[in-house]
Amino acid sequence: MSIYSDLFLTFSKIGSFTLGGGYAMVPVMEREIVDKKGWLTQEEFTDILVVAQSTPGLFAIDMASHIGYKYRGVLGGIVGALGVALPSIVIILLIALLFQSFKDNIYVEKIFMGIRPCVVALILTPCFRMAKSAKITKYNCWIPIVCALLISLFGVSPIWCIIVAGIVGFIYGKYLTTRQ
Amino acid sequence: MIFLQLFITFSKIGIFNFGGGYAMISLIQDEVVNKHHWLTTTEFTDIIAISQSTPGPIGINAATYTGYTAVINAGYPEWAAVLSAVMTSLSIMWLPFILMISISKYLIRHKDSLAVANIFTMLRPTVLGLILAAAIMLMNVENFGSPTDSTFEFIVSCTIFILSFVGTRMYKVHPILMILLCGLAGLIIY
């Protein structure tokens, strides 16, 4: 088997069997890439993890393309990214095709009427878990609150919140280092 | 031209996404539901439910579905919608990919850099705000029913919401199991 098809198949396997997206994939990738295939060392894998967390884009795609890139250059990166994305694209396309004919079905509508409030709760739950890793204290808890209000009440684009936060963080950091 | 708009919009969503799938929900919602009206709130909520119960990153799932639905709603045939779904999914990936390749060496060398750390001390709480905003904006009449016009649906929805929150937060019920239970509840109650 050629290196690229091996790369593609390994990542599409990871893509098709990991529910819950992004971070759920990390241990699976580590086992496949570092332990089984030996494409990267543990240290290289950890480096990539750090970089994927600090670059924009989908975490799983970032990881896959970066691992592929590190192992076999640009083409390896493209193959890795496509491998991890393809199962999702195919599954969702099949569901979209099916859903088109099912969506006016009264039972499907009843099921989704029950699911919709649950989805809102499922978005809210990780906020509390993430508050810990984002180091939210009584001094900075105003940031998420103000940001949420700006977006939901005043229609400010989330993109602006990201840009402003990045710039403020950078300038504040500069200010801290010059003061020392 | 809807194809070009989808391409530009999802490229933008890709490059401004820091902080994973949940943060991306807010970005997609803002562009796809609020600005371009490609999907209704209920369609969008249904996609999140489907994304959470199928494998793969939520961003890809949402991009694929939006690319398909937006083109179908605009009156194009099915094959065009399938092409658009694939194109939309790829548009979310290409900019971060180029950026990653160009700065990965620099980032690995400076992974303990103060500047990057400082930017992220501000970005992390902001991303949390983005997710909160997504949840707030989904608490609407379309998803919960109206307290005056459809009181029964509203009360059932609020109960499901509270039970789902307590279930996943306090009792660590798996999200997919929670979705299945709530779907079953909807089928029985309504």
HADDOCK unambig.tbl for C-alpha pairs under 7 A between the chains (distance, minus, plus):
assign (segid A and resid 15 and name CA) (segid B and resid 55 and name CA) 6.76 0.50 0.50
assign (segid A and resid 15 and name CA) (segid B and resid 56 and name CA) 5.42 0.50 0.50
assign (segid A and resid 16 and name CA) (segid B and resid 55 and name CA) 5.61 0.50 0.50
assign (segid A and resid 16 and name CA) (segid B and resid 56 and name CA) 6.48 0.50 0.50
assign (segid A and resid 17 and name CA) (segid B and resid 55 and name CA) 6.14 0.50 0.50
assign (segid A and resid 18 and name CA) (segid B and resid 55 and name CA) 5.34 0.50 0.50
assign (segid A and resid 18 and name CA) (segid B and resid 56 and name CA) 6.27 0.50 0.50
assign (segid A and resid 19 and name CA) (segid B and resid 54 and name CA) 6.27 0.50 0.50
assign (segid A and resid 19 and name CA) (segid B and resid 55 and name CA) 4.28 0.50 0.50
assign (segid A and resid 19 and name CA) (segid B and resid 56 and name CA) 6.24 0.50 0.50
assign (segid A and resid 20 and name CA) (segid B and resid 52 and name CA) 6.06 0.50 0.50
assign (segid A and resid 20 and name CA) (segid B and resid 55 and name CA) 6.64 0.50 0.50
assign (segid A and resid 21 and name CA) (segid B and resid 55 and name CA) 6.78 0.50 0.50
assign (segid A and resid 21 and name CA) (segid B and resid 56 and name CA) 5.06 0.50 0.50
assign (segid A and resid 21 and name CA) (segid B and resid 57 and name CA) 4.17 0.50 0.50
assign (segid A and resid 21 and name CA) (segid B and resid 58 and name CA) 6.29 0.50 0.50
assign (segid A and resid 22 and name CA) (segid B and resid 20 and name CA) 6.69 0.50 0.50
assign (segid A and resid 22 and name CA) (segid B and resid 57 and name CA) 5.91 0.50 0.50
assign (segid A and resid 47 and name CA) (segid B and resid 108 and name CA) 6.17 0.50 0.50
assign (segid A and resid 51 and name CA) (segid B and resid 104 and name CA) 6.90 0.50 0.50
assign (segid A and resid 51 and name CA) (segid B and resid 107 and name CA) 6.30 0.50 0.50
assign (segid A and resid 51 and name CA) (segid B and resid 108 and name CA) 6.65 0.50 0.50
assign (segid A and resid 55 and name CA) (segid B and resid 18 and name CA) 6.98 0.50 0.50
assign (segid A and resid 55 and name CA) (segid B and resid 100 and name CA) 6.88 0.50 0.50
assign (segid A and resid 56 and name CA) (segid B and resid 14 and name CA) 6.95 0.50 0.50
assign (segid A and resid 56 and name CA) (segid B and resid 15 and name CA) 5.40 0.50 0.50
assign (segid A and resid 56 and name CA) (segid B and resid 16 and name CA) 6.01 0.50 0.50
assign (segid A and resid 56 and name CA) (segid B and resid 17 and name CA) 5.08 0.50 0.50
assign (segid A and resid 56 and name CA) (segid B and resid 18 and name CA) 4.88 0.50 0.50
assign (segid A and resid 56 and name CA) (segid B and resid 96 and name CA) 5.93 0.50 0.50
assign (segid A and resid 57 and name CA) (segid B and resid 14 and name CA) 4.89 0.50 0.50
assign (segid A and resid 57 and name CA) (segid B and resid 15 and name CA) 5.62 0.50 0.50
assign (segid A and resid 57 and name CA) (segid B and resid 17 and name CA) 5.19 0.50 0.50
assign (segid A and resid 57 and name CA) (segid B and resid 18 and name CA) 6.54 0.50 0.50
assign (segid A and resid 57 and name CA) (segid B and resid 93 and name CA) 6.88 0.50 0.50
assign (segid A and resid 57 and name CA) (segid B and resid 96 and name CA) 5.29 0.50 0.50
assign (segid A and resid 58 and name CA) (segid B and resid 20 and name CA) 6.10 0.50 0.50
assign (segid A and resid 58 and name CA) (segid B and resid 21 and name CA) 6.92 0.50 0.50
assign (segid A and resid 58 and name CA) (segid B and resid 59 and name CA) 6.74 0.50 0.50
assign (segid A and resid 59 and name CA) (segid B and resid 20 and name CA) 5.83 0.50 0.50
assign (segid A and resid 60 and name CA) (segid B and resid 57 and name CA) 6.66 0.50 0.50
assign (segid A and resid 85 and name CA) (segid B and resid 60 and name CA) 6.93 0.50 0.50
assign (segid A and resid 88 and name CA) (segid B and resid 55 and name CA) 6.39 0.50 0.50
assign (segid A and resid 88 and name CA) (segid B and resid 56 and name CA) 5.15 0.50 0.50
assign (segid A and resid 88 and name CA) (segid B and resid 60 and name CA) 6.75 0.50 0.50
assign (segid A and resid 88 and name CA) (segid B and resid 61 and name CA) 6.05 0.50 0.50
assign (segid A and resid 89 and name CA) (segid B and resid 60 and name CA) 6.88 0.50 0.50
assign (segid A and resid 89 and name CA) (segid B and resid 61 and name CA) 6.49 0.50 0.50
assign (segid A and resid 89 and name CA) (segid B and resid 64 and name CA) 5.98 0.50 0.50
assign (segid A and resid 89 and name CA) (segid B and resid 86 and name CA) 6.98 0.50 0.50
assign (segid A and resid 92 and name CA) (segid B and resid 61 and name CA) 6.04 0.50 0.50
assign (segid A and resid 92 and name CA) (segid B and resid 64 and name CA) 6.59 0.50 0.50
assign (segid A and resid 92 and name CA) (segid B and resid 65 and name CA) 6.41 0.50 0.50
assign (segid A and resid 93 and name CA) (segid B and resid 64 and name CA) 6.81 0.50 0.50
assign (segid A and resid 93 and name CA) (segid B and resid 65 and name CA) 6.82 0.50 0.50
assign (segid A and resid 96 and name CA) (segid B and resid 65 and name CA) 6.38 0.50 0.50
assign (segid A and resid 107 and name CA) (segid B and resid 187 and name CA) 6.54 0.50 0.50
assign (segid A and resid 110 and name CA) (segid B and resid 186 and name CA) 5.31 0.50 0.50
assign (segid A and resid 110 and name CA) (segid B and resid 187 and name CA) 5.13 0.50 0.50
assign (segid A and resid 110 and name CA) (segid B and resid 190 and name CA) 6.10 0.50 0.50
assign (segid A and resid 111 and name CA) (segid B and resid 183 and name CA) 4.28 0.50 0.50
assign (segid A and resid 111 and name CA) (segid B and resid 184 and name CA) 6.35 0.50 0.50
assign (segid A and resid 111 and name CA) (segid B and resid 186 and name CA) 4.84 0.50 0.50
assign (segid A and resid 111 and name CA) (segid B and resid 187 and name CA) 4.99 0.50 0.50
assign (segid A and resid 112 and name CA) (segid B and resid 183 and name CA) 6.11 0.50 0.50
assign (segid A and resid 113 and name CA) (segid B and resid 186 and name CA) 5.95 0.50 0.50
assign (segid A and resid 114 and name CA) (segid B and resid 157 and name CA) 6.96 0.50 0.50
assign (segid A and resid 114 and name CA) (segid B and resid 182 and name CA) 5.11 0.50 0.50
assign (segid A and resid 114 and name CA) (segid B and resid 183 and name CA) 5.02 0.50 0.50
assign (segid A and resid 114 and name CA) (segid B and resid 185 and name CA) 6.15 0.50 0.50
assign (segid A and resid 114 and name CA) (segid B and resid 186 and name CA) 3.96 0.50 0.50
assign (segid A and resid 115 and name CA) (segid B and resid 179 and name CA) 5.85 0.50 0.50
assign (segid A and resid 115 and name CA) (segid B and resid 182 and name CA) 5.16 0.50 0.50
assign (segid A and resid 115 and name CA) (segid B and resid 183 and name CA) 5.09 0.50 0.50
assign (segid A and resid 116 and name CA) (segid B and resid 45 and name CA) 6.23 0.50 0.50
assign (segid A and resid 116 and name CA) (segid B and resid 46 and name CA) 6.82 0.50 0.50
assign (segid A and resid 116 and name CA) (segid B and resid 143 and name CA) 5.69 0.50 0.50
assign (segid A and resid 117 and name CA) (segid B and resid 143 and name CA) 6.30 0.50 0.50
assign (segid A and resid 117 and name CA) (segid B and resid 144 and name CA) 6.30 0.50 0.50
assign (segid A and resid 117 and name CA) (segid B and resid 157 and name CA) 5.65 0.50 0.50
assign (segid A and resid 117 and name CA) (segid B and resid 160 and name CA) 6.28 0.50 0.50
assign (segid A and resid 117 and name CA) (segid B and resid 161 and name CA) 4.95 0.50 0.50
assign (segid A and resid 118 and name CA) (segid B and resid 160 and name CA) 6.22 0.50 0.50
assign (segid A and resid 118 and name CA) (segid B and resid 161 and name CA) 5.17 0.50 0.50
assign (segid A and resid 118 and name CA) (segid B and resid 164 and name CA) 5.54 0.50 0.50
assign (segid A and resid 118 and name CA) (segid B and resid 179 and name CA) 6.59 0.50 0.50
assign (segid A and resid 118 and name CA) (segid B and resid 182 and name CA) 6.72 0.50 0.50
assign (segid A and resid 119 and name CA) (segid B and resid 45 and name CA) 7.00 0.50 0.50
assign (segid A and resid 119 and name CA) (segid B and resid 49 and name CA) 6.01 0.50 0.50
assign (segid A and resid 120 and name CA) (segid B and resid 135 and name CA) 5.49 0.50 0.50
assign (segid A and resid 120 and name CA) (segid B and resid 138 and name CA) 6.44 0.50 0.50
assign (segid A and resid 121 and name CA) (segid B and resid 161 and name CA) 5.69 0.50 0.50
assign (segid A and resid 121 and name CA) (segid B and resid 164 and name CA) 5.98 0.50 0.50
assign (segid A and resid 121 and name CA) (segid B and resid 165 and name CA) 4.99 0.50 0.50
assign (segid A and resid 122 and name CA) (segid B and resid 165 and name CA) 6.81 0.50 0.50
assign (segid A and resid 122 and name CA) (segid B and resid 175 and name CA) 6.88 0.50 0.50
assign (segid A and resid 123 and name CA) (segid B and resid 22 and name CA) 6.96 0.50 0.50
assign (segid A and resid 123 and name CA) (segid B and resid 135 and name CA) 6.06 0.50 0.50
assign (segid A and resid 124 and name CA) (segid B and resid 132 and name CA) 6.65 0.50 0.50
assign (segid A and resid 124 and name CA) (segid B and resid 135 and name CA) 6.13 0.50 0.50
assign (segid A and resid 125 and name CA) (segid B and resid 165 and name CA) 6.38 0.50 0.50
assign (segid A and resid 125 and name CA) (segid B and resid 168 and name CA) 6.93 0.50 0.50
assign (segid A and resid 125 and name CA) (segid B and resid 169 and name CA) 5.88 0.50 0.50
assign (segid A and resid 127 and name CA) (segid B and resid 128 and name CA) 6.33 0.50 0.50
assign (segid A and resid 134 and name CA) (segid B and resid 124 and name CA) 5.22 0.50 0.50
assign (segid A and resid 134 and name CA) (segid B and resid 125 and name CA) 5.91 0.50 0.50
assign (segid A and resid 136 and name CA) (segid B and resid 125 and name CA) 6.87 0.50 0.50
assign (segid A and resid 143 and name CA) (segid B and resid 125 and name CA) 6.04 0.50 0.50
assign (segid A and resid 143 and name CA) (segid B and resid 126 and name CA) 6.14 0.50 0.50
assign (segid A and resid 144 and name CA) (segid B and resid 125 and name CA) 5.32 0.50 0.50
assign (segid A and resid 144 and name CA) (segid B and resid 126 and name CA) 5.20 0.50 0.50
assign (segid A and resid 144 and name CA) (segid B and resid 128 and name CA) 5.61 0.50 0.50
assign (segid A and resid 144 and name CA) (segid B and resid 129 and name CA) 3.67 0.50 0.50
assign (segid A and resid 145 and name CA) (segid B and resid 129 and name CA) 5.94 0.50 0.50
assign (segid A and resid 147 and name CA) (segid B and resid 126 and name CA) 6.35 0.50 0.50
assign (segid A and resid 147 and name CA) (segid B and resid 129 and name CA) 5.09 0.50 0.50
assign (segid A and resid 147 and name CA) (segid B and resid 130 and name CA) 6.77 0.50 0.50
assign (segid A and resid 148 and name CA) (segid B and resid 129 and name CA) 4.57 0.50 0.50
assign (segid A and resid 148 and name CA) (segid B and resid 130 and name CA) 5.78 0.50 0.50
assign (segid A and resid 148 and name CA) (segid B and resid 132 and name CA) 5.69 0.50 0.50
assign (segid A and resid 148 and name CA) (segid B and resid 133 and name CA) 4.33 0.50 0.50
assign (segid A and resid 149 and name CA) (segid B and resid 133 and name CA) 6.86 0.50 0.50
assign (segid A and resid 151 and name CA) (segid B and resid 133 and name CA) 6.14 0.50 0.50
assign (segid A and resid 152 and name CA) (segid B and resid 133 and name CA) 5.36 0.50 0.50
assign (segid A and resid 152 and name CA) (segid B and resid 136 and name CA) 6.72 0.50 0.50
assign (segid A and resid 152 and name CA) (segid B and resid 137 and name CA) 5.87 0.50 0.50
assign (segid A and resid 157 and name CA) (segid B and resid 30 and name CA) 6.75 0.50 0.50
assign (segid A and resid 158 and name CA) (segid B and resid 26 and name CA) 6.93 0.50 0.50
assign (segid A and resid 158 and name CA) (segid B and resid 27 and name CA) 6.01 0.50 0.50
assign (segid A and resid 158 and name CA) (segid B and resid 130 and name CA) 6.50 0.50 0.50
assign (segid A and resid 159 and name CA) (segid B and resid 16 and name CA) 6.32 0.50 0.50
assign (segid A and resid 161 and name CA) (segid B and resid 126 and name CA) 6.98 0.50 0.50
assign (segid A and resid 162 and name CA) (segid B and resid 123 and name CA) 6.68 0.50 0.50
assign (segid A and resid 162 and name CA) (segid B and resid 126 and name CA) 6.88 0.50 0.50
assign (segid A and resid 165 and name CA) (segid B and resid 122 and name CA) 5.46 0.50 0.50
assign (segid A and resid 165 and name CA) (segid B and resid 123 and name CA) 5.61 0.50 0.50
assign (segid A and resid 165 and name CA) (segid B and resid 126 and name CA) 6.78 0.50 0.50
assign (segid A and resid 166 and name CA) (segid B and resid 119 and name CA) 5.10 0.50 0.50
assign (segid A and resid 166 and name CA) (segid B and resid 122 and name CA) 6.52 0.50 0.50
assign (segid A and resid 166 and name CA) (segid B and resid 123 and name CA) 6.05 0.50 0.50
assign (segid A and resid 169 and name CA) (segid B and resid 118 and name CA) 5.27 0.50 0.50
assign (segid A and resid 169 and name CA) (segid B and resid 119 and name CA) 4.26 0.50 0.50
assign (segid A and resid 169 and name CA) (segid B and resid 121 and name CA) 6.69 0.50 0.50
assign (segid A and resid 169 and name CA) (segid B and resid 122 and name CA) 5.10 0.50 0.50
assign (segid A and resid 170 and name CA) (segid B and resid 115 and name CA) 6.04 0.50 0.50
assign (segid A and resid 170 and name CA) (segid B and resid 118 and name CA) 5.87 0.50 0.50
assign (segid A and resid 170 and name CA) (segid B and resid 119 and name CA) 5.07 0.50 0.50
assign (segid A and resid 173 and name CA) (segid B and resid 115 and name CA) 6.43 0.50 0.50
assign (segid A and resid 173 and name CA) (segid B and resid 118 and name CA) 5.32 0.50 0.50
